[in-house]
Structure formats: C-alpha cells, structure tokens
Amino acid sequence: MRILTDPVHQRIAQGILPTKADLAELTRPWKLISFAVGMCWLLVGALNYHVADWDVGVSPLMGGLTYLCAPWSVGMIFAAVQEREPGWLLRVLAALVMAWFVVDGSYVLYHTLIGNRTFRLENFYASSTLYFLAGVIWVYRGTLRALLDDVRRAIRNTVQP
C-alpha cells in the first residue's frame, strides 16, 4: 500500500516540516470531498447535539487543523519508526506535539478565549481518535481509485492462505 511516494529515508532526510508535496496532496478531490463531508458532520453535530464545548466555531478550527496536520503527523510517525534514522524519536515527538496541539491545545485556547465550559478528557478521547483515523486515511498518496485498488489487494492477500 502506498503511503508515501518517495522512499521513506528521503522523507526523513527532508526534515520535520511538511513539504510542498505534502501540501499538494491535500488538493486531491477525494481528500477535499471527504474533508467537506466530515466538516458537514461536525457542523450538524455542533448545531443539533447542544454539547457545551461543541460549537460552530471550534468545529472548523479543529477540523481544518486536522485536515492540514493529521496526514503529516501520521506520515512522520510511520516514516520515523520504519527507518529509525538518527533523530527518529525527535520526529515522533514533533508529530505527537502537533497532534496534541490540534487535539487539545487549539481546543483549550479556543474555549478559554470564548469562555465556554470544557470537557478536556472527553474531547481528548474523541478528537485524538478522529485525528489519527483521519491521518491514516489522508496520508495515502494517490487517487481514490488507487487507494481502493490497494485496499482490495491487501484484503485479498490477507484472506488467501
């Protein structure tokens, strides 16, 4: 399954910051559509579930940051752990700090500024799960057709003895 088009060691050599290729991946239509569907779900939830810390402001903030950062975090963790080049733990730490900022830091900052009640632990459980799930889906480099083909191939290889 293609997660990165470049060999992993080349990605690690590029450093910690996202590259232009990382950002260009975010313009794939299937990723934009899945982001839009997710954002609609967040906004519908914010308007209908009446949870004190889930509102129309925090939804695009955390959803947008997740779209921008989760694929990079997951890709960085995957590449660092796979290659274990010097400094790999620093790369994992950088990815986890980014994840923490999106999942908890932006949440606390937003709600502190707005004055809303927070449920940090509950938010952390839900948002971190969604963050890494989205990252695993969006880290894939390729078209939707290629993704589905790779998933089918992986399932066939797993099912057959």
DSSP file (Angstrom, degrees, kcal/mol; ACC not computed):
  #  RESIDUE AA STRUCTURE BP1 BP2  ACC     N-H-->O    O-->H-N    N-H-->O    O-->H-N    TCO  KAPPA ALPHA  PHI   PSI    X-CA   Y-CA   Z-CA
    1    1 A M              0   0    0      0, 0.0     2,-0.7     0, 0.0   146,-0.1   0.000 360.0 360.0 360.0 132.8    0.0    0.0    0.0
    2    2 A R        +     0   0    0      1,-0.2   139,-0.7   144,-0.1     3,-0.1  -0.693 360.0 153.1 -84.2 115.0    1.4    3.4   -1.0
    3    3 A I  S    S+     0   0    0     -2,-0.7     2,-0.4     1,-0.4    -1,-0.2   0.756  75.2  22.5-101.1 -42.2    1.6    5.8    1.9
    4    4 A L        -     0   0    0      1,-0.1    -1,-0.4   136,-0.1     4,-0.1  -0.970  60.8-152.8-125.6 139.2    4.5    7.8    0.6
    5    5 A T  S    S+     0   0    0     -2,-0.4    -1,-0.1    -3,-0.1     3,-0.1   0.838  84.2  64.7 -79.2 -31.8    5.5    8.2   -3.0
    6    6 A D  S    S-     0   0    0      1,-0.1    -2,-0.1     2,-0.1     5,-0.1  -0.588 105.0 -91.5 -84.5 151.7    9.1    8.9   -2.0
    7    7 A P    >>  -     0   0    0      0, 0.0     4,-1.6     0, 0.0     3,-0.8  -0.318  39.8-115.4 -56.4 148.2   11.2    6.3   -0.2
    8    8 A V  H 3> S+     0   0    0      1,-0.3     4,-2.2     2,-0.2     5,-0.2   0.876 113.5  56.9 -58.1 -40.8   10.9    6.7    3.5
    9    9 A H  H 3> S+     0   0    0      1,-0.2     4,-1.8     2,-0.2    -1,-0.3   0.828 104.6  52.7 -65.4 -28.8   14.5    7.6    4.0
   10   10 A Q  H <> S+     0   0    0     -3,-0.8     4,-1.0     2,-0.2    -1,-0.2   0.880 107.6  52.0 -70.2 -36.8   14.2   10.5    1.6
   11   11 A R  H >< S+     0   0    0     -4,-1.6     3,-0.6     1,-0.2     4,-0.5   0.923 110.2  48.0 -64.4 -43.2   11.2   11.8    3.5
   12   12 A I  H >< S+     0   0    0     -4,-2.2     3,-1.4     1,-0.2    -1,-0.2   0.896 107.6  55.8 -64.7 -38.9   13.1   11.7    6.8
   13   13 A A  H 3< S+     0   0    0     -4,-1.8    -1,-0.2     1,-0.3    -2,-0.2   0.753  95.8  67.8 -64.9 -23.1   16.1   13.5    5.1
   14   14 A Q  T << S-     0   0    0     -4,-1.0    -1,-0.3    -3,-0.6     3,-0.2   0.694 106.7-125.3 -72.2 -17.7   13.7   16.3    4.2
   15   15 A G    <   -     0   0    0     -3,-1.4    -1,-0.2    -4,-0.5     4,-0.1  -0.573  31.5 -57.4 106.2-169.5   13.3   17.3    7.8
   16   16 A I  S    S+     0   0    0     -2,-0.2    -1,-0.2    -3,-0.1     3,-0.1   0.805 100.6  88.4 -86.7 -32.1   10.4   17.8   10.1
   17   17 A L  S    S-     0   0    0     -3,-0.2     2,-0.0     1,-0.1    -3,-0.0  -0.359  87.4 -99.7 -72.2 147.4    8.4   20.4    8.3
   18   18 A P        -     0   0    0      0, 0.0     2,-0.1     0, 0.0    -1,-0.1  -0.337  40.4-134.3 -61.0 146.0    5.8   19.5    5.7
   19   19 A T     >  -     0   0    0      1,-0.1     4,-2.0    -4,-0.1     5,-0.2  -0.419  24.6-102.0 -94.9 173.6    7.0   19.7    2.1
   20   20 A K  H  > S+     0   0    0      1,-0.2     4,-2.7     2,-0.2     5,-0.2   0.873 125.1  55.7 -61.2 -36.6    5.2   21.2   -0.9
   21   21 A A  H  > S+     0   0    0      2,-0.2     4,-1.7     1,-0.2    -1,-0.2   0.892 104.6  52.7 -63.9 -38.8    4.3   17.7   -1.9
   22   22 A D  H  > S+     0   0    0      1,-0.2     4,-0.6     2,-0.2    -1,-0.2   0.936 113.4  43.2 -59.6 -46.0    2.7   17.1    1.4
   23   23 A L  H >< S+     0   0    0     -4,-2.0     3,-0.9     1,-0.2    -2,-0.2   0.863 109.3  56.9 -69.9 -35.9    0.6   20.2    1.0
   24   24 A A  H >< S+     0   0    0     -4,-2.7     3,-1.9     1,-0.2    -1,-0.2   0.846  97.3  64.0 -63.7 -32.7   -0.2   19.4   -2.7
   25   25 A E  H >< S+     0   0    0     -4,-1.7     3,-1.5     1,-0.3    -1,-0.2   0.798  90.7  66.7 -60.2 -27.9   -1.7   16.1   -1.6
   26   26 A L  T << S+     0   0    0     -3,-0.9    -1,-0.3    -4,-0.6    -2,-0.2   0.598  90.5  64.4 -71.4  -9.5   -4.3   18.0    0.3
   27   27 A T  T <   +     0   0    0     -3,-1.9    -1,-0.3    -4,-0.2    -2,-0.2   0.423  69.9 121.8 -94.2   1.7   -5.8   19.2   -3.0
   28   28 A R    X>  -     0   0    0     -3,-1.5     4,-2.4    -4,-0.1     3,-0.6  -0.444  68.8-128.3 -63.6 134.9   -6.8   15.8   -4.2
   29   29 A P  H 3> S+     0   0    0      0, 0.0     4,-2.7     0, 0.0     5,-0.2   0.874 105.9  52.8 -55.1 -41.9  -10.5   15.8   -4.9
   30   30 A W  H 3> S+     0   0    0      1,-0.2     4,-2.0     2,-0.2     5,-0.1   0.850 111.2  47.4 -66.1 -31.8  -11.3   12.7   -2.9
   31   31 A K  H <> S+     0   0    0     -3,-0.6     4,-2.3     2,-0.2    -1,-0.2   0.909 112.7  48.3 -73.4 -41.7   -9.5   14.2    0.1
   32   32 A L  H  X S+     0   0    0     -4,-2.4     4,-2.4     2,-0.2    -2,-0.2   0.898 113.0  48.5 -64.0 -40.2  -11.3   17.5   -0.2
   33   33 A I  H  X S+     0   0    0     -4,-2.7     4,-2.6    -5,-0.2     5,-0.2   0.928 111.9  48.1 -66.3 -44.5  -14.7   15.7   -0.6
   34   34 A S  H  X S+     0   0    0     -4,-2.0     4,-2.3    -5,-0.2    -2,-0.2   0.882 112.3  50.5 -64.9 -35.9  -14.0   13.6    2.5
   35   35 A F  H  X S+     0   0    0     -4,-2.3     4,-2.8     2,-0.2    -2,-0.2   0.928 110.2  49.6 -63.9 -44.6  -13.0   16.7    4.4
   36   36 A A  H  X S+     0   0    0     -4,-2.4     4,-2.4     2,-0.2    -2,-0.2   0.904 111.1  49.0 -62.3 -41.9  -16.1   18.5    3.4
   37   37 A V  H  X S+     0   0    0     -4,-2.6     4,-2.2     2,-0.2    -1,-0.2   0.934 113.3  47.2 -63.0 -45.5  -18.3   15.6    4.4
   38   38 A G  H  X S+     0   0    0     -4,-2.3     4,-2.4     1,-0.2    -2,-0.2   0.899 111.4  50.7 -62.4 -40.7  -16.5   15.4    7.8
   39   39 A M  H  X S+     0   0    0     -4,-2.8     4,-2.5     2,-0.2    -1,-0.2   0.894 108.9  51.7 -65.9 -39.2  -16.8   19.2    8.3
   40   40 A C  H  X S+     0   0    0     -4,-2.4     4,-2.8     2,-0.2     5,-0.2   0.920 109.4  50.7 -61.1 -42.8  -20.6   19.0    7.5
   41   41 A W  H  X S+     0   0    0     -4,-2.2     4,-2.4     1,-0.2    -2,-0.2   0.920 110.7  48.9 -61.0 -44.0  -20.9   16.3   10.1
   42   42 A L  H  X S+     0   0    0     -4,-2.4     4,-2.5     1,-0.2    -2,-0.2   0.916 113.5  46.3 -62.1 -43.0  -19.1   18.4   12.7
   43   43 A L  H  X S+     0   0    0     -4,-2.5     4,-2.0     2,-0.2    -2,-0.2   0.898 111.8  50.0 -69.3 -39.9  -21.2   21.4   11.9
   44   44 A V  H  X S+     0   0    0     -4,-2.8     4,-1.9     2,-0.2     5,-0.2   0.918 112.9  48.4 -62.0 -42.7  -24.5   19.4   12.0
   45   45 A G  H  X S+     0   0    0     -4,-2.4     4,-2.7    -5,-0.2     5,-0.4   0.910 109.2  52.2 -62.8 -42.4  -23.4   18.0   15.4
   46   46 A A  H  < S+     0   0    0     -4,-2.5     4,-0.4     1,-0.2    -1,-0.2   0.863 115.2  42.3 -61.9 -35.8  -22.5   21.4   16.7
   47   47 A L  H  < S+     0   0    0     -4,-2.0    -1,-0.2    -5,-0.1    -2,-0.2   0.762 125.7  30.3 -82.3 -25.7  -25.9   22.7   15.8
   48   48 A N  H  < S+     0   0    0     -4,-1.9    -2,-0.2    -5,-0.2    -3,-0.2   0.730 109.9  56.7-110.4 -25.5  -28.0   19.8   16.9
   49   49 A Y  S  < S-     0   0    0     -4,-2.7    -3,-0.1    -5,-0.2    -2,-0.1   0.686  80.7-147.9 -87.8 -16.5  -26.3   18.0   19.9
   50   50 A H        +     0   0    0     -5,-0.4     2,-0.4    -4,-0.4    -4,-0.1   0.890  31.8 165.7  52.2  47.6  -26.1   21.0   22.2
   51   51 A V    >   -     0   0    0      3,-0.4     3,-1.8    -6,-0.3    -1,-0.2  -0.811  42.1-127.1 -91.5 135.1  -22.9   19.9   23.9
   52   52 A A  T 3  S+     0   0    0     -2,-0.4    65,-0.2     1,-0.3    -1,-0.1   0.786 105.4  37.1 -57.6 -32.3  -21.4   22.8   25.8
   53   53 A D  T 3  S+     0   0    0      1,-0.1     2,-0.6    63,-0.1    -1,-0.3   0.277 100.0  82.3-106.8  12.5  -18.0   22.6   24.2
   54   54 A W    <   +     0   0    0     -3,-1.8    -3,-0.4    -8,-0.1     2,-0.2  -0.895  59.6 144.9-118.8 101.4  -19.0   21.7   20.7
   55   55 A D     >  -     0   0    0     -2,-0.6     4,-1.5    -5,-0.1    -9,-0.1  -0.734  63.4 -93.2-130.9 179.6  -20.0   24.7   18.7
   56   56 A V  T  4 S+     0   0    0     -2,-0.2    -9,-0.1     1,-0.2   -10,-0.0   0.720 119.4  53.1 -68.8 -21.9  -19.8   26.2   15.2
   57   57 A G  T  > S+     0   0    0      2,-0.2     4,-1.2     1,-0.1    -1,-0.2   0.906 109.0  44.0 -79.7 -43.3  -16.5   28.0   16.0
   58   58 A V  H  > S+     0   0    0      1,-0.2     4,-2.7     2,-0.2     5,-0.4   0.782 103.7  67.9 -75.0 -25.7  -14.4   25.1   17.3
   59   59 A S  H  X S+     0   0    0     -4,-1.5     4,-2.5     1,-0.2     5,-0.3   0.955 105.8  36.5 -62.6 -53.4  -15.6   22.7   14.6
   60   60 A P  H  > S+     0   0    0      0, 0.0     4,-2.4     0, 0.0     5,-0.3   0.849 117.0  55.8 -69.0 -30.3  -13.9   24.4   11.6
   61   61 A L  H  X S+     0   0    0     -4,-1.2     4,-2.1     2,-0.2    -2,-0.2   0.983 118.0  30.7 -62.4 -57.0  -10.9   25.3   13.8
   62   62 A M  H  X S+     0   0    0     -4,-2.7     4,-2.1     2,-0.2    -3,-0.2   0.871 121.7  51.6 -72.9 -36.3  -10.1   21.7   14.9
   63   63 A G  H  X S+     0   0    0     -4,-2.5     4,-2.2    -5,-0.4    -1,-0.2   0.926 112.2  46.0 -64.9 -44.4  -11.4   20.1   11.7
   64   64 A G  H  X S+     0   0    0     -4,-2.4     4,-2.1    -5,-0.3    -2,-0.2   0.915 113.1  48.8 -65.1 -43.8   -9.3   22.4    9.5
   65   65 A L  H  X S+     0   0    0     -4,-2.1     4,-2.6    -5,-0.3     5,-0.4   0.876 110.1  52.9 -63.7 -36.0   -6.2   21.9   11.6
   66   66 A T  H  X S+     0   0    0     -4,-2.1     4,-2.4     2,-0.2    -2,-0.2   0.932 108.4  49.8 -63.2 -45.0   -6.8   18.1   11.5
   67   67 A Y  H  < S+     0   0    0     -4,-2.2    -2,-0.2     1,-0.2    -1,-0.2   0.899 117.4  40.7 -60.6 -40.8   -7.0   18.2    7.7
   68   68 A L  H  < S+     0   0    0     -4,-2.1     4,-0.3    -5,-0.1    -1,-0.2   0.846 129.0  25.4 -75.8 -34.5   -3.8   20.1    7.4
   69   69 A C  H  X S+     0   0    0     -4,-2.6     4,-2.6    -5,-0.2    -3,-0.2   0.781 101.5  72.8-107.7 -31.1   -1.8   18.3   10.1
   70   70 A A  H  X S+     0   0    0     -4,-2.4     4,-2.6    -5,-0.4     5,-0.3   0.896  98.7  48.8 -61.3 -44.1   -3.0   14.8   10.7
   71   71 A P  H  > S+     0   0    0      0, 0.0     4,-2.5     0, 0.0    -1,-0.2   0.908 113.5  48.5 -62.0 -37.9   -1.6   13.3    7.4
   72   72 A W  H  > S+     0   0    0     -4,-0.3     4,-2.7     2,-0.2    -2,-0.2   0.930 112.0  49.1 -64.8 -45.3    1.7   14.9    8.1
   73   73 A S  H  X S+     0   0    0     -4,-2.6     4,-2.5     2,-0.2     5,-0.2   0.942 114.5  43.8 -60.0 -49.1    1.7   13.6   11.7
   74   74 A V  H  X S+     0   0    0     -4,-2.6     4,-2.8     1,-0.2    -1,-0.2   0.918 115.2  48.9 -64.7 -43.2    0.9   10.0   10.7
   75   75 A G  H  X S+     0   0    0     -4,-2.5     4,-2.7    -5,-0.3     5,-0.2   0.895 111.7  49.5 -62.9 -40.3    3.3   10.1    7.8
   76   76 A M  H  X S+     0   0    0     -4,-2.7     4,-2.6     2,-0.2     5,-0.2   0.919 113.1  46.0 -65.7 -44.3    6.1   11.4   10.1
   77   77 A I  H  X S+     0   0    0     -4,-2.5     4,-2.6    -5,-0.2     5,-0.3   0.942 114.5  48.2 -63.1 -47.1    5.5    8.7   12.7
   78   78 A F  H  X S+     0   0    0     -4,-2.8     4,-2.3    -5,-0.2    -2,-0.2   0.938 115.3  44.0 -58.8 -49.0    5.3    6.0   10.1
   79   79 A A  H  X S+     0   0    0     -4,-2.7     4,-2.2     2,-0.2     5,-0.4   0.908 114.7  48.7 -64.9 -43.3    8.5    7.1    8.4
   80   80 A A  H  X S+     0   0    0     -4,-2.6     4,-2.3    -5,-0.2     5,-0.2   0.920 115.2  43.2 -65.1 -44.5   10.4    7.7   11.6
   81   81 A V  H  < S+     0   0    0     -4,-2.6    -1,-0.2    -5,-0.2    -2,-0.2   0.878 114.4  51.1 -70.4 -37.2    9.5    4.3   13.1
   82   82 A Q  H  < S+     0   0    0     -4,-2.3    -2,-0.2    -5,-0.3    -1,-0.2   0.928 123.3  27.0 -66.5 -45.3   10.1    2.4    9.9
   83   83 A E  H  < S-     0   0    0     -4,-2.2    -2,-0.2    -5,-0.2    -3,-0.2   0.826  80.8-158.3 -89.2 -34.5   13.5    3.8    9.2
   84   84 A R     <  +     0   0    0     -4,-2.3    -3,-0.1    -5,-0.4     3,-0.1   0.883  27.1 171.5  51.7  44.1   14.8    4.6   12.7
   85   85 A E    >   -     0   0    0     -5,-0.2     3,-1.9     1,-0.2     4,-0.2  -0.299  49.7 -67.7 -70.4 164.2   17.3    7.0   11.4
   86   86 A P  T 3  S+     0   0    0      0, 0.0    -1,-0.2     0, 0.0    -2,-0.0  -0.324 128.2  24.1 -54.4 134.7   19.2    9.2   13.9
   87   87 A G  T 3> S+     0   0    0     -3,-0.1     4,-1.6     3,-0.0     3,-0.3   0.551  80.0 132.9  86.4   8.5   16.8   11.6   15.4
   88   88 A W  H <> S+     0   0    0     -3,-1.9     4,-2.2     1,-0.2     5,-0.2   0.867  70.0  54.3 -63.9 -35.5   13.8    9.4   14.7
   89   89 A L  H  > S+     0   0    0      1,-0.2     4,-2.7     2,-0.2    -1,-0.2   0.873 105.3  54.3 -65.4 -34.7   12.4    9.9   18.3
   90   90 A L  H  > S+     0   0    0     -3,-0.3     4,-2.5     2,-0.2    -1,-0.2   0.885 108.1  50.0 -63.4 -38.1   12.6   13.6   17.8
   91   91 A R  H  X S+     0   0    0     -4,-1.6     4,-2.2     2,-0.2    -2,-0.2   0.899 111.0  48.0 -67.8 -41.3   10.5   13.3   14.7
   92   92 A V  H  X S+     0   0    0     -4,-2.2     4,-2.4     2,-0.2    -2,-0.2   0.927 112.5  49.9 -63.3 -43.5    7.9   11.1   16.5
   93   93 A L  H  X S+     0   0    0     -4,-2.7     4,-2.6     1,-0.2    -2,-0.2   0.914 109.3  51.1 -61.2 -43.1    7.8   13.7   19.3
   94   94 A A  H  X S+     0   0    0     -4,-2.5     4,-2.2     1,-0.2    -1,-0.2   0.910 111.3  48.2 -60.9 -42.2    7.3   16.5   16.8
   95   95 A A  H  X S+     0   0    0     -4,-2.2     4,-2.2     1,-0.2    -1,-0.2   0.894 112.8  47.9 -65.8 -39.4    4.4   14.7   15.2
   96   96 A L  H  X S+     0   0    0     -4,-2.4     4,-2.7     2,-0.2    -2,-0.2   0.855 109.6  52.6 -71.1 -34.2    2.9   13.9   18.6
   97   97 A V  H  X S+     0   0    0     -4,-2.6     4,-2.7     2,-0.2    -2,-0.2   0.919 110.0  49.0 -64.9 -42.2    3.3   17.6   19.7
   98   98 A M  H  X S+     0   0    0     -4,-2.2     4,-2.3     2,-0.2    -2,-0.2   0.929 111.8  49.1 -61.4 -44.1    1.5   18.7   16.6
   99   99 A A  H  X S+     0   0    0     -4,-2.2     4,-2.9     1,-0.2     5,-0.3   0.923 110.8  50.2 -61.2 -44.1   -1.3   16.1   17.3
  100  100 A W  H  X>S+     0   0    0     -4,-2.7     4,-3.3     1,-0.2     5,-2.0   0.928 109.3  51.6 -59.8 -44.7   -1.6   17.4   20.9
  101  101 A F  I  <>S+     0   0    0     -4,-2.7     5,-3.4     3,-0.2     6,-0.3   0.928 114.9  41.5 -59.5 -44.8   -1.8   21.0   19.7
  102  102 A V  I  <5S+     0   0    0     -4,-2.3     5,-0.2     3,-0.2    -2,-0.2   0.929 122.6  39.1 -68.0 -44.6   -4.6   20.2   17.2
  103  103 A V  I  <5S+     0   0    0     -4,-2.9    -2,-0.2    -5,-0.2    -3,-0.2   0.875 139.6   0.9 -77.0 -39.5   -6.5   17.9   19.6
  104  104 A D  I  X5S+     0   0    0     -4,-3.3     4,-2.9    -5,-0.3     5,-0.3   0.758 123.7  57.5-119.8 -44.9   -6.1   19.7   22.9
  105  105 A G  I  ><S+     0   0    0     -5,-2.0     4,-2.5     1,-0.2    -3,-0.2   0.926 112.0  41.6 -61.2 -48.0   -4.2   22.9   22.6
  106  106 A S  H  ><S+     0   0    0     -5,-3.4     4,-2.6    -6,-0.2    -1,-0.2   0.870 114.7  54.2 -67.6 -34.9   -6.4   24.5   20.0
  107  107 A Y  H  > S+     0   0    0     -6,-0.3     4,-2.4    -5,-0.2     5,-0.2   0.948 112.7  41.4 -61.3 -51.3   -9.5   23.3   21.9
  108  108 A V  H  X S+     0   0    0     -4,-2.9     4,-2.4     2,-0.2     5,-0.2   0.917 115.5  50.5 -66.2 -43.8   -8.4   24.8   25.2
  109  109 A L  H  X S+     0   0    0     -4,-2.5     4,-2.2    -5,-0.3    -2,-0.2   0.941 113.0  45.9 -59.4 -48.8   -7.2   28.1   23.5
  110  110 A Y  H  X S+     0   0    0     -4,-2.6     4,-2.3     1,-0.2     5,-0.2   0.956 116.1  43.6 -59.5 -52.5  -10.5   28.5   21.7
  111  111 A H  H  X>S+     0   0    0     -4,-2.4     4,-2.2     1,-0.2     5,-1.2   0.805 111.6  54.2 -70.0 -28.2  -12.7   27.7   24.6
  112  112 A T  H  <5S+     0   0    0     -4,-2.4    -1,-0.2    -5,-0.2    -2,-0.2   0.927 111.8  44.8 -67.1 -44.0  -10.7   29.9   27.0
  113  113 A L  H  <5S+     0   0    0     -4,-2.2    -2,-0.2    -5,-0.2    -1,-0.2   0.882 119.6  41.1 -66.2 -38.0  -11.0   32.8   24.7
  114  114 A I  H  <5S-     0   0    0     -4,-2.3    -1,-0.2    -5,-0.2    -2,-0.2   0.785 106.7-125.6 -81.1 -28.8  -14.7   32.3   24.1
  115  115 A G  T  <5 +     0   0    0     -4,-2.2    -3,-0.2     1,-0.2     2,-0.1   0.682  54.5 151.4  90.5  19.6  -15.4   31.4   27.8
  116  116 A N      < -     0   0    0     -5,-1.2    -1,-0.2    -6,-0.2     2,-0.2  -0.461  52.2-103.5 -81.5 155.6  -17.1   28.1   27.2
  117  117 A R        -     0   0    0    -65,-0.2     2,-0.3    -2,-0.1    -1,-0.1  -0.513  41.6-144.9 -70.0 145.0  -17.1   25.2   29.6
  118  118 A T        -     0   0    0     -2,-0.2     2,-0.2   -65,-0.0     3,-0.1  -0.870  24.6-165.8-119.2 152.4  -14.6   22.5   28.6
  119  119 A F     >  +     0   0    0     -2,-0.3     4,-2.9     1,-0.1     5,-0.3  -0.684  22.9 172.3-126.9  73.4  -14.6   18.7   28.8
  120  120 A R  H  > S+     0   0    0     -2,-0.2     4,-3.0     1,-0.2     5,-0.2   0.883  71.8  46.1 -59.4 -47.3  -10.9   18.2   28.1
  121  121 A L  H  > S+     0   0    0      2,-0.2     4,-2.3     1,-0.2    -1,-0.2   0.938 115.9  45.4 -65.0 -45.6  -10.6   14.4   28.8
  122  122 A E  H  > S+     0   0    0      1,-0.2     4,-2.1     2,-0.2     5,-0.2   0.916 115.5  48.0 -63.2 -42.6  -13.7   13.5   26.8
  123  123 A N  H  X S+     0   0    0     -4,-2.9     4,-3.3     1,-0.2     5,-0.4   0.908 109.1  54.3 -63.0 -41.6  -12.7   15.8   24.0
  124  124 A F  H  X S+     0   0    0     -4,-3.0     4,-2.3    -5,-0.3     5,-0.3   0.928 109.0  47.6 -61.0 -45.2   -9.2   14.3   24.0
  125  125 A Y  H  X S+     0   0    0     -4,-2.3     4,-1.4    -5,-0.2    -1,-0.2   0.956 119.8  37.6 -60.1 -51.1  -10.5   10.8   23.7
  126  126 A A  H  X S+     0   0    0     -4,-2.1     4,-2.2    -5,-0.2    -2,-0.2   0.945 120.6  44.0 -68.4 -48.0  -12.9   11.6   20.8
  127  127 A S  H  X S+     0   0    0     -4,-3.3     4,-2.8    -5,-0.2    -3,-0.2   0.867 111.5  51.5 -71.2 -37.1  -10.7   14.1   19.0
  128  128 A S  H  X S+     0   0    0     -4,-2.3     4,-2.3    -5,-0.4     5,-0.2   0.898 110.9  49.7 -67.6 -37.3   -7.4   12.1   19.2
  129  129 A T  H  X S+     0   0    0     -4,-1.4     4,-2.2    -5,-0.3    -2,-0.2   0.948 114.9  43.3 -62.9 -47.6   -9.1    9.1   17.8
  130  130 A L  H  X S+     0   0    0     -4,-2.2     4,-2.7     2,-0.2     5,-0.2   0.879 111.8  55.6 -65.6 -37.9  -10.6   11.1   14.9
  131  131 A Y  H  X S+     0   0    0     -4,-2.8     4,-2.3     1,-0.2    -2,-0.2   0.951 113.3  38.8 -59.3 -51.9   -7.3   12.9   14.3
  132  132 A F  H  X S+     0   0    0     -4,-2.3     4,-2.3     2,-0.2    -1,-0.2   0.849 114.9  53.5 -73.8 -32.2   -5.3    9.7   13.9
  133  133 A L  H  X S+     0   0    0     -4,-2.2     4,-1.9    -5,-0.2    -2,-0.2   0.943 112.0  45.4 -62.9 -46.9   -8.1    8.0   11.9
  134  134 A A  H  X S+     0   0    0     -4,-2.7     4,-3.2     1,-0.2     5,-0.2   0.904 111.9  53.4 -61.8 -41.0   -8.2   10.9    9.5
  135  135 A G  H  X S+     0   0    0     -4,-2.3     4,-1.7    -5,-0.2    -1,-0.2   0.898 106.8  50.9 -61.4 -41.2   -4.4   11.0    9.3
  136  136 A V  H  < S+     0   0    0     -4,-2.3     4,-0.4     2,-0.2    -1,-0.2   0.886 115.9  42.4 -64.5 -38.2   -4.3    7.3    8.4
  137  137 A I  H >< S+     0   0    0     -4,-1.9     3,-0.9     1,-0.2    -2,-0.2   0.942 119.2  41.8 -72.8 -47.8   -6.8    7.8    5.6
  138  138 A W  H 3< S+     0   0    0     -4,-3.2    -2,-0.2     1,-0.2    -1,-0.2   0.605  97.4  74.6 -80.9 -11.5   -5.4   11.1    4.3
  139  139 A V  T 3< S+     0   0    0     -4,-1.7    -1,-0.2    -5,-0.2    -2,-0.1   0.734  71.8 107.6 -71.9 -19.8   -1.7   10.1    4.5
  140  140 A Y    <   -     0   0    0     -3,-0.9     2,-0.8    -4,-0.4  -137,-0.2  -0.355  65.0-145.6 -60.8 132.4   -2.3    7.9    1.4
  141  141 A R        +     0   0    0   -139,-0.7     2,-0.3    -2,-0.1    -1,-0.1  -0.876  59.3  50.9-105.4 105.3   -0.6    9.4   -1.7
  142  142 A G  S    S-     0   0    0     -2,-0.8  -114,-0.0  -117,-0.1     2,-0.0  -0.918  87.5 -52.4 156.9 179.7   -2.6    8.7   -4.7
  143  143 A T     >  -     0   0    0     -2,-0.3     4,-2.2     1,-0.1     5,-0.1  -0.256  50.1-109.2 -76.8 167.6   -6.0    8.8   -6.3
  144  144 A L  H  > S+     0   0    0      2,-0.2     4,-2.7     1,-0.2     5,-0.2   0.894 120.9  54.2 -63.7 -39.6   -9.1    7.3   -4.8
  145  145 A R  H  > S+     0   0    0      1,-0.2     4,-2.5     2,-0.2    -1,-0.2   0.923 108.8  47.9 -60.4 -44.7   -9.1    4.5   -7.4
  146  146 A A  H  > S+     0   0    0      2,-0.2     4,-2.5     1,-0.2    -1,-0.2   0.895 111.4  51.5 -63.9 -39.6   -5.5    3.6   -6.5
  147  147 A L  H  X S+     0   0    0     -4,-2.2     4,-2.4     2,-0.2    -2,-0.2   0.943 111.3  46.2 -61.7 -48.2   -6.4    3.6   -2.8
  148  148 A L  H  X S+     0   0    0     -4,-2.7     4,-2.7     1,-0.2    -2,-0.2   0.895 112.3  51.3 -63.4 -39.7   -9.4    1.3   -3.4
  149  149 A D  H  X S+     0   0    0     -4,-2.5     4,-2.5    -5,-0.2    -1,-0.2   0.916 111.3  47.7 -61.7 -43.3   -7.3   -1.0   -5.6
  150  150 A D  H  X S+     0   0    0     -4,-2.5     4,-2.3     2,-0.2    -2,-0.2   0.884 112.0  49.3 -66.4 -38.2   -4.6   -1.2   -2.9
  151  151 A V  H  X S+     0   0    0     -4,-2.4     4,-2.4     2,-0.2    -2,-0.2   0.932 112.1  48.2 -66.1 -45.2   -7.2   -1.9   -0.2
  152  152 A R  H  X S+     0   0    0     -4,-2.7     4,-2.7     1,-0.2    -2,-0.2   0.925 112.7  49.2 -59.1 -44.7   -8.8   -4.7   -2.3
  153  153 A R  H  X S+     0   0    0     -4,-2.5     4,-2.3     1,-0.2    -1,-0.2   0.901 111.1  49.3 -62.2 -42.1   -5.3   -6.2   -3.0
  154  154 A A  H  X S+     0   0    0     -4,-2.3     4,-1.5     2,-0.2    -1,-0.2   0.894 111.8  48.7 -65.8 -39.4   -4.4   -6.1    0.7
  155  155 A I  H  X S+     0   0    0     -4,-2.4     4,-2.5     2,-0.2     5,-0.2   0.928 111.5  49.6 -66.1 -45.2   -7.7   -7.8    1.7
  156  156 A R  H  X S+     0   0    0     -4,-2.7     4,-2.2     1,-0.2    -2,-0.2   0.911 111.6  48.8 -59.8 -42.5   -7.2  -10.5   -1.0
  157  157 A N  H  < S+     0   0    0     -4,-2.3    -1,-0.2     1,-0.2    -2,-0.2   0.787 113.6  47.5 -68.8 -27.6   -3.7  -11.1    0.2
  158  158 A T  H  < S+     0   0    0     -4,-1.5    -2,-0.2    -5,-0.2    -1,-0.2   0.865 113.9  45.5 -79.8 -38.2   -4.9  -11.3    3.8
  159  159 A V  H  < S+     0   0    0     -4,-2.5    -2,-0.2    -5,-0.1    -3,-0.2   0.882  99.1  77.7 -75.4 -39.7   -7.8  -13.7    3.1
  160  160 A Q     <        0   0    0     -4,-2.2     0, 0.0    -5,-0.2     0, 0.0  -0.488 360.0 360.0 -75.4 139.6   -5.9  -16.1    0.9
  161  161 A P              0   0    0      0, 0.0    -1,-0.1     0, 0.0    -4,-0.1   0.504 360.0 360.0 -69.7 360.0   -3.7  -18.6    2.7
